[in-house]
């Protein structure tokens, strides 16, 4: 089956790209990165060396994914969001040995124009609001917004805000999945 790349896309040698993946206009996939099956890499995207994207990752237009980033399956990266990989960049000082890693858990979504400061992981199914600036680790299923990003609630695997009852149980209105909140952690129970 293979993958599709637009004629204006640049794909460097040494990349692994899964079947069914699409790479669109003016995107650059740099050496030694791994992109899983059925991903969609939008227009004008940069995927730096050694980046790992799982299966079914959706990368919208104008996104920069820098070295040190790993995205698990089903991650959504909104338009013009960006990852960083150095905490104190300077043009005249080479800090490639100081790259900090960022891990994005399965099913997480990062909104348009959000910035993820390096070294802060995003938990599975977390939801980063548009324009947020993430400066610390985000818990699984957390909903975070603002600059700096702060947690304002919890979100289901289907992307709906969860409202917990007195027994600390919430139900996703779309899927019917049930979640329990115990000690500031979410667990899906049905």
VMD Tcl script that builds the backbone (N, CA, C; Angstrom):
set m [mol new atoms 570]
animate dup $m
set s [atomselect $m all]
$s set {name element resname resid chain x y z} {
  {N N UNK 1 A 0.831 -1.200 0.000}
  {CA C UNK 1 A 0.000 0.000 0.000}
  {C C UNK 1 A 0.872 1.260 0.000}
  {N N UNK 2 A 1.809 1.383 0.919}
  {CA C UNK 2 A 2.703 2.521 0.966}
  {C C UNK 2 A 2.065 3.767 1.548}
  {N N UNK 3 A 2.775 4.896 1.385}
  {CA C UNK 3 A 2.281 6.175 1.875}
  {C C UNK 3 A 2.211 7.141 0.700}
  {N N UNK 4 A 1.503 8.259 0.892}
  {CA C UNK 4 A 1.388 9.300 -0.120}
  {C C UNK 4 A 2.176 10.518 0.327}
  {N N UNK 5 A 2.924 11.120 -0.591}
  {CA C UNK 5 A 3.545 12.410 -0.307}
  {C C UNK 5 A 3.312 13.329 -1.499}
  {N N UNK 6 A 2.910 14.551 -1.213}
  {CA C UNK 6 A 2.698 15.544 -2.257}
  {C C UNK 6 A 4.035 15.838 -2.927}
  {N N UNK 7 A 3.993 16.223 -4.186}
  {CA C UNK 7 A 5.232 16.451 -4.939}
  {C C UNK 7 A 6.111 17.558 -4.360}
  {N N UNK 8 A 5.524 18.465 -3.549}
  {CA C UNK 8 A 6.330 19.540 -2.946}
  {C C UNK 8 A 6.880 19.158 -1.575}
  {N N UNK 9 A 6.477 18.017 -1.044}
  {CA C UNK 9 A 6.989 17.569 0.261}
  {C C UNK 9 A 8.425 17.086 0.102}
  {N N UNK 10 A 9.219 17.286 1.154}
  {CA C UNK 10 A 10.599 16.806 1.163}
  {C C UNK 10 A 10.698 15.737 2.244}
  {N N UNK 11 A 11.138 14.550 1.847}
  {CA C UNK 11 A 11.294 13.449 2.794}
  {C C UNK 11 A 12.742 12.999 2.723}
  {N N UNK 12 A 13.473 13.222 3.800}
  {CA C UNK 12 A 14.887 12.875 3.833}
  {C C UNK 12 A 15.073 11.369 3.994}
  {N N UNK 13 A 16.272 10.909 3.657}
  {CA C UNK 13 A 16.583 9.486 3.768}
  {C C UNK 13 A 16.607 9.049 5.220}
  {N N UNK 14 A 16.307 7.780 5.439}
  {CA C UNK 14 A 16.387 7.210 6.773}
  {C C UNK 14 A 15.102 7.322 7.574}
  {N N UNK 15 A 14.018 7.771 6.947}
  {CA C UNK 15 A 12.730 7.869 7.651}
  {C C UNK 15 A 11.969 6.563 7.512}
  {N N UNK 16 A 11.183 6.237 8.520}
  {CA C UNK 16 A 10.239 5.131 8.434}
  {C C UNK 16 A 8.852 5.740 8.422}
  {N N UNK 17 A 8.085 5.466 7.350}
  {CA C UNK 17 A 6.747 6.035 7.210}
  {C C UNK 17 A 5.769 4.902 6.949}
  {N N UNK 18 A 4.724 4.827 7.783}
  {CA C UNK 18 A 3.773 3.723 7.722}
  {C C UNK 18 A 2.790 3.812 6.574}
  {N N UNK 19 A 2.219 2.663 6.237}
  {CA C UNK 19 A 1.208 2.573 5.189}
  {C C UNK 19 A 0.022 3.480 5.490}
  {N N UNK 20 A -0.520 4.065 4.441}
  {CA C UNK 20 A -1.718 4.882 4.565}
  {C C UNK 20 A -1.467 6.300 5.045}
  {N N UNK 21 A -0.240 6.636 5.367}
  {CA C UNK 21 A 0.086 7.994 5.831}
  {C C UNK 21 A 0.099 8.938 4.634}
  {N N UNK 22 A -0.352 10.179 4.878}
  {CA C UNK 22 A -0.360 11.215 3.847}
  {C C UNK 22 A 0.474 12.401 4.325}
  {N N UNK 23 A 1.362 12.882 3.453}
  {CA C UNK 23 A 2.230 14.023 3.757}
  {C C UNK 23 A 1.953 15.088 2.699}
  {N N UNK 24 A 1.479 16.249 3.135}
  {CA C UNK 24 A 0.960 17.242 2.208}
  {C C UNK 24 A 1.972 18.338 1.847}
  {N N UNK 25 A 1.492 19.350 1.133}
  {CA C UNK 25 A 2.272 20.417 0.510}
  {C C UNK 25 A 3.337 21.028 1.427}
  {N N UNK 26 A 4.530 21.177 0.909}
  {CA C UNK 26 A 5.620 21.951 1.514}
  {C C UNK 26 A 6.035 21.456 2.896}
  {N N UNK 27 A 5.735 20.219 3.221}
  {CA C UNK 27 A 6.166 19.665 4.504}
  {C C UNK 27 A 7.543 19.040 4.358}
  {N N UNK 28 A 8.288 19.018 5.483}
  {CA C UNK 28 A 9.644 18.461 5.478}
  {C C UNK 28 A 9.736 17.422 6.589}
  {N N UNK 29 A 9.984 16.186 6.186}
  {CA C UNK 29 A 10.194 15.089 7.122}
  {C C UNK 29 A 11.693 14.814 7.114}
  {N N UNK 30 A 12.328 15.082 8.247}
  {CA C UNK 30 A 13.791 15.032 8.333}
  {C C UNK 30 A 14.285 13.613 8.668}
  {N N UNK 31 A 15.595 13.376 8.596}
  {CA C UNK 31 A 16.134 12.016 8.721}
  {C C UNK 31 A 15.813 11.334 10.057}
  {N N UNK 32 A 15.702 10.030 9.962}
  {CA C UNK 32 A 15.618 9.148 11.130}
  {C C UNK 32 A 14.396 9.363 12.007}
  {N N UNK 33 A 13.308 9.861 11.429}
  {CA C UNK 33 A 12.078 9.927 12.223}
  {C C UNK 33 A 11.205 8.732 11.845}
  {N N UNK 34 A 10.275 8.427 12.732}
  {CA C UNK 34 A 9.370 7.301 12.521}
  {C C UNK 34 A 7.944 7.830 12.570}
  {N N UNK 35 A 7.210 7.597 11.499}
  {CA C UNK 35 A 5.819 8.012 11.408}
  {C C UNK 35 A 4.989 6.749 11.186}
  {N N UNK 36 A 4.000 6.526 12.028}
  {CA C UNK 36 A 3.197 5.306 11.974}
  {C C UNK 36 A 2.208 5.284 10.817}
  {N N UNK 37 A 1.405 4.242 10.802}
  {CA C UNK 37 A 0.393 4.054 9.770}
  {C C UNK 37 A -0.747 5.056 9.920}
  {N N UNK 38 A -1.344 5.399 8.776}
  {CA C UNK 38 A -2.564 6.210 8.716}
  {C C UNK 38 A -2.450 7.568 9.396}
  {N N UNK 39 A -1.274 8.155 9.366}
  {CA C UNK 39 A -1.104 9.512 9.884}
  {C C UNK 39 A -1.436 10.516 8.779}
  {N N UNK 40 A -1.716 11.735 9.178}
  {CA C UNK 40 A -1.928 12.823 8.222}
  {C C UNK 40 A -1.038 13.988 8.638}
  {N N UNK 41 A -0.089 14.320 7.782}
  {CA C UNK 41 A 0.845 15.411 8.032}
  {C C UNK 41 A 0.409 16.560 7.129}
  {N N UNK 42 A -0.131 17.620 7.698}
  {CA C UNK 42 A -0.697 18.731 6.932}
  {C C UNK 42 A 0.342 19.545 6.189}
  {N N UNK 43 A -0.126 20.644 5.616}
  {CA C UNK 43 A 0.718 21.538 4.824}
  {C C UNK 43 A 1.697 22.306 5.701}
  {N N UNK 44 A 2.935 22.458 5.207}
  {CA C UNK 44 A 3.959 23.284 5.859}
  {C C UNK 44 A 4.301 22.792 7.271}
  {N N UNK 45 A 4.464 21.503 7.417}
  {CA C UNK 45 A 4.815 20.885 8.698}
  {C C UNK 45 A 6.286 20.500 8.663}
  {N N UNK 46 A 6.978 20.680 9.797}
  {CA C UNK 46 A 8.356 20.213 9.937}
  {C C UNK 46 A 8.369 19.100 10.982}
  {N N UNK 47 A 8.871 17.934 10.574}
  {CA C UNK 47 A 9.067 16.815 11.486}
  {C C UNK 47 A 10.580 16.627 11.577}
  {N N UNK 48 A 11.158 16.997 12.709}
  {CA C UNK 48 A 12.618 17.001 12.875}
  {C C UNK 48 A 13.176 15.592 13.068}
  {N N UNK 49 A 14.512 15.455 12.976}
  {CA C UNK 49 A 15.127 14.143 13.134}
  {C C UNK 49 A 14.754 13.466 14.455}
  {N N UNK 50 A 14.582 12.165 14.382}
  {CA C UNK 50 A 14.361 11.292 15.534}
  {C C UNK 50 A 12.994 11.470 16.203}
  {N N UNK 51 A 12.104 12.282 15.623}
  {CA C UNK 51 A 10.738 12.391 16.138}
  {C C UNK 51 A 10.034 11.061 15.890}
  {N N UNK 52 A 9.165 10.676 16.822}
  {CA C UNK 52 A 8.376 9.456 16.666}
  {C C UNK 52 A 6.901 9.817 16.759}
  {N N UNK 53 A 6.143 9.455 15.718}
  {CA C UNK 53 A 4.694 9.621 15.713}
  {C C UNK 53 A 4.067 8.236 15.607}
  {N N UNK 54 A 3.126 7.937 16.481}
  {CA C UNK 54 A 2.445 6.642 16.459}
  {C C UNK 54 A 1.480 6.528 15.291}
  {N N UNK 55 A 0.555 5.593 15.394}
  {CA C UNK 55 A -0.466 5.377 14.360}
  {C C UNK 55 A -1.553 6.447 14.473}
  {N N UNK 56 A -2.111 6.815 13.326}
  {CA C UNK 56 A -3.293 7.681 13.267}
  {C C UNK 56 A -3.075 9.043 13.935}
  {N N UNK 57 A -1.881 9.574 13.857}
  {CA C UNK 57 A -1.597 10.905 14.394}
  {C C UNK 57 A -1.988 11.933 13.335}
  {N N UNK 58 A -2.744 12.943 13.741}
  {CA C UNK 58 A -3.191 14.003 12.832}
  {C C UNK 58 A -2.416 15.276 13.162}
  {N N UNK 59 A -1.626 15.746 12.198}
  {CA C UNK 59 A -0.825 16.954 12.366}
  {C C UNK 59 A -1.382 17.996 11.404}
  {N N UNK 60 A -1.962 19.064 11.937}
  {CA C UNK 60 A -2.561 20.096 11.107}
  {C C UNK 60 A -1.495 21.023 10.523}
  {N N UNK 61 A -1.908 21.954 9.680}
  {CA C UNK 61 A -0.989 22.839 8.963}
  {C C UNK 61 A -0.108 23.678 9.895}
  {N N UNK 62 A 1.118 23.946 9.440}
  {CA C UNK 62 A 2.054 24.876 10.076}
  {C C UNK 62 A 2.534 24.435 11.457}
  {N N UNK 63 A 2.683 23.147 11.668}
  {CA C UNK 63 A 3.130 22.626 12.961}
  {C C UNK 63 A 4.618 22.301 12.891}
  {N N UNK 64 A 5.336 22.611 13.979}
  {CA C UNK 64 A 6.748 22.252 14.100}
  {C C UNK 64 A 6.894 21.219 15.215}
  {N N UNK 65 A 7.428 20.051 14.849}
  {CA C UNK 65 A 7.651 18.973 15.817}
  {C C UNK 65 A 9.159 18.766 15.889}
  {N N UNK 66 A 9.757 19.238 16.981}
  {CA C UNK 66 A 11.207 19.234 17.079}
  {C C UNK 66 A 11.743 17.962 17.721}
  {N N UNK 67 A 13.035 17.722 17.493}
  {CA C UNK 67 A 13.700 16.531 18.005}
  {C C UNK 67 A 13.461 16.398 19.505}
  {N N UNK 68 A 13.163 15.158 19.932}
  {CA C UNK 68 A 12.880 14.883 21.329}
  {C C UNK 68 A 11.411 14.632 21.596}
  {N N UNK 69 A 10.562 14.822 20.573}
  {CA C UNK 69 A 9.118 14.628 20.747}
  {C C UNK 69 A 8.721 13.219 20.333}
  {N N UNK 70 A 7.907 12.606 21.181}
  {CA C UNK 70 A 7.286 11.322 20.871}
  {C C UNK 70 A 5.787 11.484 21.078}
  {N N UNK 71 A 5.001 11.164 20.047}
  {CA C UNK 71 A 3.542 11.185 20.139}
  {C C UNK 71 A 3.032 9.764 19.976}
  {N N UNK 72 A 2.252 9.304 20.932}
  {CA C UNK 72 A 1.657 7.970 20.836}
  {C C UNK 72 A 0.513 7.968 19.817}
  {N N UNK 73 A -0.151 6.837 19.676}
  {CA C UNK 73 A -1.247 6.675 18.729}
  {C C UNK 73 A -2.368 7.683 18.987}
  {N N UNK 74 A -3.046 8.075 17.903}
  {CA C UNK 74 A -4.286 8.864 17.944}
  {C C UNK 74 A -4.117 10.265 18.513}
  {N N UNK 75 A -2.916 10.823 18.475}
  {CA C UNK 75 A -2.689 12.192 18.952}
  {C C UNK 75 A -3.144 13.173 17.868}
  {N N UNK 76 A -3.728 14.299 18.293}
  {CA C UNK 76 A -4.131 15.388 17.397}
  {C C UNK 76 A -3.305 16.616 17.732}
  {N N UNK 77 A -2.623 17.169 16.720}
  {CA C UNK 77 A -1.825 18.387 16.884}
  {C C UNK 77 A -2.466 19.477 16.031}
  {N N UNK 78 A -3.058 20.485 16.674}
  {CA C UNK 78 A -3.820 21.525 15.997}
  {C C UNK 78 A -2.964 22.476 15.184}
  {N N UNK 79 A -3.621 23.265 14.321}
  {CA C UNK 79 A -2.911 24.172 13.428}
  {C C UNK 79 A -1.974 25.125 14.174}
  {N N UNK 80 A -0.766 25.250 13.661}
  {CA C UNK 80 A 0.247 26.194 14.135}
  {C C UNK 80 A 0.696 25.987 15.575}
  {N N UNK 81 A 0.409 24.832 16.165}
  {CA C UNK 81 A 0.968 24.567 17.500}
  {C C UNK 81 A 2.449 24.258 17.334}
  {N N UNK 82 A 3.200 24.353 18.446}
  {CA C UNK 82 A 4.638 24.128 18.343}
  {C C UNK 82 A 5.168 23.460 19.611}
  {N N UNK 83 A 6.139 22.607 19.409}
  {CA C UNK 83 A 6.915 22.039 20.509}
  {C C UNK 83 A 8.246 22.781 20.557}
  {N N UNK 84 A 8.851 22.879 21.729}
  {CA C UNK 84 A 10.221 23.366 21.827}
  {C C UNK 84 A 11.094 22.185 22.262}
  {N N UNK 85 A 12.421 22.351 22.177}
  {CA C UNK 85 A 13.283 21.273 22.660}
  {C C UNK 85 A 14.494 21.762 23.453}
  {N N UNK 86 A 14.642 23.077 23.590}
  {CA C UNK 86 A 15.703 23.655 24.414}
  {C C UNK 86 A 15.047 24.674 25.333}
  {N N UNK 87 A 15.405 24.635 26.609}
  {CA C UNK 87 A 14.752 25.504 27.594}
  {C C UNK 87 A 15.270 26.945 27.546}
  {N N UNK 88 A 16.509 27.132 27.101}
  {CA C UNK 88 A 17.088 28.488 27.085}
  {C C UNK 88 A 17.874 28.721 25.788}
  {N N UNK 89 A 17.185 28.764 24.651}
  {CA C UNK 89 A 17.888 28.868 23.368}
  {C C UNK 89 A 18.593 30.205 23.183}
  {N N UNK 90 A 19.757 30.135 22.542}
  {CA C UNK 90 A 20.514 31.308 22.123}
  {C C UNK 90 A 21.090 30.993 20.746}
  {N N UNK 91 A 21.026 31.930 19.854}
  {CA C UNK 91 A 21.512 31.718 18.500}
  {C C UNK 91 A 23.001 31.382 18.464}
  {N N UNK 92 A 23.794 32.045 19.296}
  {CA C UNK 92 A 25.246 31.892 19.247}
  {C C UNK 92 A 25.766 30.716 20.078}
  {N N UNK 93 A 24.872 30.013 20.791}
  {CA C UNK 93 A 25.313 28.917 21.655}
  {C C UNK 93 A 24.623 27.632 21.217}
  {N N UNK 94 A 25.407 26.629 20.858}
  {CA C UNK 94 A 24.858 25.347 20.423}
  {C C UNK 94 A 24.481 24.523 21.649}
  {N N UNK 95 A 23.215 24.123 21.717}
  {CA C UNK 95 A 22.734 23.366 22.877}
  {C C UNK 95 A 22.066 22.049 22.462}
  {N N UNK 96 A 22.503 21.479 21.355}
  {CA C UNK 96 A 21.899 20.235 20.888}
  {C C UNK 96 A 22.049 19.112 21.901}
  {N N UNK 97 A 23.053 19.163 22.730}
  {CA C UNK 97 A 23.234 18.123 23.748}
  {C C UNK 97 A 22.280 18.326 24.926}
  {N N UNK 98 A 21.544 19.438 24.923}
  {CA C UNK 98 A 20.639 19.743 26.023}
  {C C UNK 98 A 19.166 19.588 25.653}
  {N N UNK 99 A 18.873 18.989 24.483}
  {CA C UNK 99 A 17.482 18.799 24.087}
  {C C UNK 99 A 16.721 18.069 25.192}
  {N N UNK 100 A 15.543 18.552 25.509}
  {CA C UNK 100 A 14.673 17.902 26.491}
  {C C UNK 100 A 13.536 17.208 25.766}
  {N N UNK 101 A 13.175 16.044 26.244}
  {CA C UNK 101 A 12.147 15.231 25.596}
  {C C UNK 101 A 10.753 15.646 26.047}
  {N N UNK 102 A 9.796 15.431 25.151}
  {CA C UNK 102 A 8.379 15.636 25.452}
  {C C UNK 102 A 7.625 14.418 24.939}
  {N N UNK 103 A 6.831 13.819 25.799}
  {CA C UNK 103 A 6.049 12.644 25.449}
  {C C UNK 103 A 4.568 13.016 25.481}
  {N N UNK 104 A 3.863 12.741 24.374}
  {CA C UNK 104 A 2.430 13.024 24.288}
  {C C UNK 104 A 1.700 11.684 24.279}
  {N N UNK 105 A 0.848 11.472 25.283}
  {CA C UNK 105 A 0.170 10.195 25.464}
  {C C UNK 105 A -0.931 9.936 24.451}
  {N N UNK 106 A -1.296 8.682 24.353}
  {CA C UNK 106 A -2.331 8.201 23.427}
  {C C UNK 106 A -3.592 9.054 23.516}
  {N N UNK 107 A -4.101 9.450 22.350}
  {CA C UNK 107 A -5.382 10.121 22.271}
  {C C UNK 107 A -5.407 11.565 22.713}
  {N N UNK 108 A -4.274 12.145 23.090}
  {CA C UNK 108 A -4.247 13.538 23.546}
  {C C UNK 108 A -4.461 14.484 22.363}
  {N N UNK 109 A -5.017 15.662 22.652}
  {CA C UNK 109 A -5.221 16.703 21.640}
  {C C UNK 109 A -4.553 17.995 22.103}
  {N N UNK 110 A -3.859 18.639 21.155}
  {CA C UNK 110 A -3.214 19.925 21.426}
  {C C UNK 110 A -3.850 20.943 20.477}
  {N N UNK 111 A -4.457 21.986 21.035}
  {CA C UNK 111 A -5.202 22.958 20.246}
  {C C UNK 111 A -4.335 23.870 19.414}
  {N N UNK 112 A -5.003 24.586 18.508}
  {CA C UNK 112 A -4.346 25.527 17.597}
  {C C UNK 112 A -3.532 26.558 18.366}
  {N N UNK 113 A -2.338 26.840 17.849}
  {CA C UNK 113 A -1.443 27.871 18.390}
  {C C UNK 113 A -0.957 27.609 19.810}
  {N N UNK 114 A -1.126 26.416 20.327}
  {CA C UNK 114 A -0.579 26.089 21.645}
  {C C UNK 114 A 0.932 25.896 21.530}
  {N N UNK 115 A 1.621 26.125 22.645}
  {CA C UNK 115 A 3.059 25.890 22.725}
  {C C UNK 115 A 3.320 24.920 23.866}
  {N N UNK 116 A 4.091 23.889 23.580}
  {CA C UNK 116 A 4.472 22.914 24.597}
  {C C UNK 116 A 5.947 23.133 24.904}
  {N N UNK 117 A 6.242 23.689 26.082}
  {CA C UNK 117 A 7.630 23.905 26.479}
  {C C UNK 117 A 8.243 22.539 26.786}
  {N N UNK 118 A 9.430 22.304 26.274}
  {CA C UNK 118 A 10.070 20.997 26.338}
  {C C UNK 118 A 10.231 20.480 27.773}
  {N N UNK 119 A 10.251 19.149 27.869}
  {CA C UNK 119 A 10.461 18.500 29.150}
  {C C UNK 119 A 9.201 18.295 29.962}
  {N N UNK 120 A 8.053 18.623 29.381}
  {CA C UNK 120 A 6.772 18.482 30.092}
  {C C UNK 120 A 5.875 17.547 29.306}
  {N N UNK 121 A 5.569 16.402 29.877}
  {CA C UNK 121 A 4.779 15.395 29.182}
  {C C UNK 121 A 3.297 15.718 29.230}
  {N N UNK 122 A 2.587 15.219 28.215}
  {CA C UNK 122 A 1.142 15.377 28.101}
  {C C UNK 122 A 0.539 13.985 28.294}
  {N N UNK 123 A -0.330 13.834 29.295}
  {CA C UNK 123 A -0.925 12.537 29.600}
  {C C UNK 123 A -1.920 12.076 28.547}
  {N N UNK 124 A -2.218 10.785 28.571}
  {CA C UNK 124 A -3.157 10.228 27.598}
  {C C UNK 124 A -4.521 10.910 27.710}
  {N N UNK 125 A -5.107 11.153 26.559}
  {CA C UNK 125 A -6.433 11.765 26.404}
  {C C UNK 125 A -6.541 13.168 26.990}
  {N N UNK 126 A -5.427 13.792 27.354}
  {CA C UNK 126 A -5.462 15.176 27.823}
  {C C UNK 126 A -5.885 16.077 26.667}
  {N N UNK 127 A -6.370 17.254 27.010}
  {CA C UNK 127 A -6.831 18.223 26.011}
  {C C UNK 127 A -6.201 19.572 26.343}
  {N N UNK 128 A -5.357 20.062 25.428}
  {CA C UNK 128 A -4.687 21.347 25.600}
  {C C UNK 128 A -5.462 22.370 24.776}
  {N N UNK 129 A -6.022 23.375 25.411}
  {CA C UNK 129 A -6.828 24.369 24.711}
  {C C UNK 129 A -6.024 25.210 23.742}
  {N N UNK 130 A -6.722 25.787 22.771}
  {CA C UNK 130 A -6.091 26.651 21.771}
  {C C UNK 130 A -5.343 27.788 22.450}
  {N N UNK 131 A -4.116 28.029 21.997}
  {CA C UNK 131 A -3.309 29.129 22.500}
  {C C UNK 131 A -2.659 28.902 23.854}
  {N N UNK 132 A -2.871 27.753 24.459}
  {CA C UNK 132 A -2.288 27.480 25.775}
  {C C UNK 132 A -0.770 27.384 25.672}
  {N N UNK 133 A -0.099 27.728 26.777}
  {CA C UNK 133 A 1.348 27.575 26.868}
  {C C UNK 133 A 1.618 26.614 28.022}
  {N N UNK 134 A 2.012 25.393 27.670}
  {CA C UNK 134 A 2.212 24.343 28.663}
  {C C UNK 134 A 3.615 24.455 29.233}
  {N N UNK 135 A 3.689 24.698 30.548}
  {CA C UNK 135 A 4.979 24.884 31.229}
  {C C UNK 135 A 5.192 23.847 32.326}
  {N N UNK 136 A 4.299 22.863 32.416}
  {CA C UNK 136 A 4.471 21.764 33.365}
  {C C UNK 136 A 3.734 20.541 32.840}
  {N N UNK 137 A 4.004 19.406 33.434}
  {CA C UNK 137 A 3.403 18.150 33.007}
  {C C UNK 137 A 1.881 18.214 33.128}
  {N N UNK 138 A 1.191 17.611 32.153}
  {CA C UNK 138 A -0.271 17.596 32.112}
  {C C UNK 138 A -0.745 16.178 32.408}
  {N N UNK 139 A -1.652 16.049 33.366}
  {CA C UNK 139 A -2.170 14.744 33.778}
  {C C UNK 139 A -3.022 14.096 32.683}
  {N N UNK 140 A -3.120 12.766 32.674}
  {CA C UNK 140 A -4.051 12.101 31.767}
  {C C UNK 140 A -5.477 12.624 31.982}
  {N N UNK 141 A -6.207 12.799 30.893}
  {CA C UNK 141 A -7.605 13.258 30.877}
  {C C UNK 141 A -7.789 14.700 31.354}
  {N N UNK 142 A -6.713 15.439 31.598}
  {CA C UNK 142 A -6.829 16.818 32.081}
  {C C UNK 142 A -7.203 17.755 30.933}
  {N N UNK 143 A -7.995 18.768 31.251}
  {CA C UNK 143 A -8.317 19.860 30.343}
  {C C UNK 143 A -7.552 21.075 30.847}
  {N N UNK 144 A -6.619 21.601 30.005}
  {CA C UNK 144 A -5.823 22.757 30.418}
  {C C UNK 144 A -5.970 23.881 29.402}
  {N N UNK 145 A -5.969 25.122 29.905}
  {CA C UNK 145 A -6.107 26.311 29.057}
  {C C UNK 145 A -5.237 27.428 29.612}
  {N N UNK 146 A -4.966 28.435 28.788}
  {CA C UNK 146 A -4.345 29.663 29.259}
  {C C UNK 146 A -2.841 29.722 29.121}
  {N N UNK 147 A -2.295 30.874 29.563}
  {CA C UNK 147 A -0.866 31.137 29.536}
  {C C UNK 147 A -0.452 31.750 30.880}
  {N N UNK 148 A 0.260 30.994 31.715}
  {CA C UNK 148 A 0.612 29.578 31.523}
  {C C UNK 148 A -0.616 28.688 31.669}
  {N N UNK 149 A -0.556 27.527 31.037}
  {CA C UNK 149 A -1.701 26.608 31.063}
  {C C UNK 149 A -1.983 26.153 32.489}
  {N N UNK 150 A -3.276 26.097 32.808}
  {CA C UNK 150 A -3.706 25.595 34.109}
  {C C UNK 150 A -4.875 24.647 33.890}
  {N N UNK 151 A -4.990 23.674 34.745}
  {CA C UNK 151 A -6.064 22.692 34.604}
  {C C UNK 151 A -7.382 23.299 35.068}
  {N N UNK 152 A -8.415 23.154 34.208}
  {CA C UNK 152 A -9.741 23.682 34.531}
  {C C UNK 152 A -10.798 22.588 34.595}
  {N N UNK 153 A -10.393 21.343 34.382}
  {CA C UNK 153 A -11.352 20.243 34.440}
  {C C UNK 153 A -10.762 18.967 33.896}
  {N N UNK 154 A -11.684 18.054 33.629}
  {CA C UNK 154 A -11.336 16.731 33.107}
  {C C UNK 154 A -12.123 16.501 31.823}
  {N N UNK 155 A -11.591 15.626 30.962}
  {CA C UNK 155 A -12.207 15.426 29.656}
  {C C UNK 155 A -12.257 13.939 29.323}
  {N N UNK 156 A -13.284 13.528 28.592}
  {CA C UNK 156 A -13.441 12.114 28.238}
  {C C UNK 156 A -12.584 11.761 27.026}
  {N N UNK 157 A -12.505 10.480 26.734}
  {CA C UNK 157 A -11.767 10.011 25.564}
  {C C UNK 157 A -12.390 10.534 24.272}
  {N N UNK 158 A -13.662 10.914 24.314}
  {CA C UNK 158 A -14.355 11.460 23.149}
  {C C UNK 158 A -14.276 12.988 23.101}
  {N N UNK 159 A -13.591 13.615 24.053}
  {CA C UNK 159 A -13.377 15.051 24.025}
  {C C UNK 159 A -14.477 15.888 24.647}
  {N N UNK 160 A -15.223 15.309 25.593}
  {CA C UNK 160 A -16.273 16.054 26.295}
  {C C UNK 160 A -15.855 16.319 27.736}
  {N N UNK 161 A -16.186 17.510 28.210}
  {CA C UNK 161 A -15.875 17.860 29.593}
  {C C UNK 161 A -16.690 16.971 30.521}
  {N N UNK 162 A -16.039 16.471 31.569}
  {CA C UNK 162 A -16.686 15.547 32.503}
  {C C UNK 162 A -17.177 16.297 33.740}
  {N N UNK 163 A -18.395 15.972 34.152}
  {CA C UNK 163 A -18.986 16.518 35.380}
  {C C UNK 163 A -19.176 15.352 36.344}
  {N N UNK 164 A -18.458 15.401 37.457}
  {CA C UNK 164 A -18.481 14.296 38.410}
  {C C UNK 164 A -19.589 14.503 39.442}
  {N N UNK 165 A -20.272 13.388 39.782}
  {CA C UNK 165 A -21.313 13.445 40.808}
  {C C UNK 165 A -20.685 13.278 42.197}
  {N N UNK 166 A -21.527 13.182 43.228}
  {CA C UNK 166 A -21.036 13.085 44.608}
  {C C UNK 166 A -20.233 11.818 44.866}
  {N N UNK 167 A -20.440 10.808 44.030}
  {CA C UNK 167 A -19.677 9.557 44.160}
  {C C UNK 167 A -18.403 9.583 43.303}
  {N N UNK 168 A -18.081 10.741 42.764}
  {CA C UNK 168 A -16.889 10.932 41.920}
  {C C UNK 168 A -16.948 10.118 40.633}
  {N N UNK 169 A -18.168 9.969 40.073}
  {CA C UNK 169 A -18.383 9.259 38.813}
  {C C UNK 169 A -18.895 10.265 37.782}
  {N N UNK 170 A -18.395 10.148 36.540}
  {CA C UNK 170 A -18.872 10.981 35.431}
  {C C UNK 170 A -19.137 10.088 34.226}
  {N N UNK 171 A -20.069 10.532 33.381}
  {CA C UNK 171 A -20.432 9.788 32.177}
  {C C UNK 171 A -20.227 10.695 30.961}
  {N N UNK 172 A -19.543 10.180 29.954}
  {CA C UNK 172 A -19.366 10.916 28.706}
  {C C UNK 172 A -20.708 10.952 27.977}
  {N N UNK 173 A -21.195 12.140 27.607}
  {CA C UNK 173 A -22.507 12.226 26.965}
  {C C UNK 173 A -22.560 11.606 25.571}
  {N N UNK 174 A -21.424 11.463 24.915}
  {CA C UNK 174 A -21.420 10.886 23.569}
  {C C UNK 174 A -21.249 9.372 23.580}
  {N N UNK 175 A -20.302 8.882 24.358}
  {CA C UNK 175 A -19.971 7.450 24.321}
  {C C UNK 175 A -20.668 6.630 25.398}
  {N N UNK 176 A -21.094 7.292 26.484}
  {CA C UNK 176 A -21.635 6.567 27.627}
  {C C UNK 176 A -20.556 5.973 28.516}
  {N N UNK 177 A -19.277 6.187 28.164}
  {CA C UNK 177 A -18.189 5.681 29.000}
  {C C UNK 177 A -18.268 6.338 30.374}
  {N N UNK 178 A -17.935 5.545 31.398}
  {CA C UNK 178 A -17.960 6.052 32.762}
  {C C UNK 178 A -16.541 6.194 33.290}
  {N N UNK 179 A -16.347 7.260 34.078}
  {CA C UNK 179 A -15.035 7.587 34.628}
  {C C UNK 179 A -15.167 7.814 36.120}
  {N N UNK 180 A -14.090 7.465 36.832}
  {CA C UNK 180 A -14.045 7.692 38.268}
  {C C UNK 180 A -12.848 8.581 38.582}
  {N N UNK 181 A -13.060 9.537 39.484}
  {CA C UNK 181 A -12.004 10.440 39.929}
  {C C UNK 181 A -11.608 10.050 41.344}
  {N N UNK 182 A -10.345 9.601 41.501}
  {CA C UNK 182 A -9.835 9.198 42.805}
  {C C UNK 182 A -8.436 9.791 42.972}
  {N N UNK 183 A -8.230 10.533 44.044}
  {CA C UNK 183 A -6.922 11.133 44.346}
  {C C UNK 183 A -6.346 11.905 43.158}
  {N N UNK 184 A -7.172 12.756 42.544}
  {CA C UNK 184 A -6.763 13.604 41.444}
  {C C UNK 184 A -6.263 12.818 40.227}
  {N N UNK 185 A -6.857 11.649 40.020}
  {CA C UNK 185 A -6.538 10.825 38.841}
  {C C UNK 185 A -7.829 10.225 38.293}
  {N N UNK 186 A -7.912 10.141 36.969}
  {CA C UNK 186 A -9.090 9.614 36.288}
  {C C UNK 186 A -8.835 8.171 35.895}
  {N N UNK 187 A -9.880 7.366 36.085}
  {CA C UNK 187 A -9.836 5.982 35.633}
  {C C UNK 187 A -11.138 5.686 34.912}
  {N N UNK 188 A -11.062 5.122 33.689}
  {CA C UNK 188 A -12.279 4.728 32.987}
  {C C UNK 188 A -12.754 3.411 33.584}
  {N N UNK 189 A -14.024 3.374 33.994}
  {CA C UNK 189 A -14.538 2.161 34.648}
  {C C UNK 189 A -15.526 1.390 33.776}
  {N N UNK 190 A -16.060 1.993 32.731}
  {CA C UNK 190 A -16.946 1.290 31.782}
  {C C UNK 190 A -16.808 1.893 30.420}
}
mol reanalyze $m
mol bondsrecalc $m
mol representation Tube
mol addrep $m
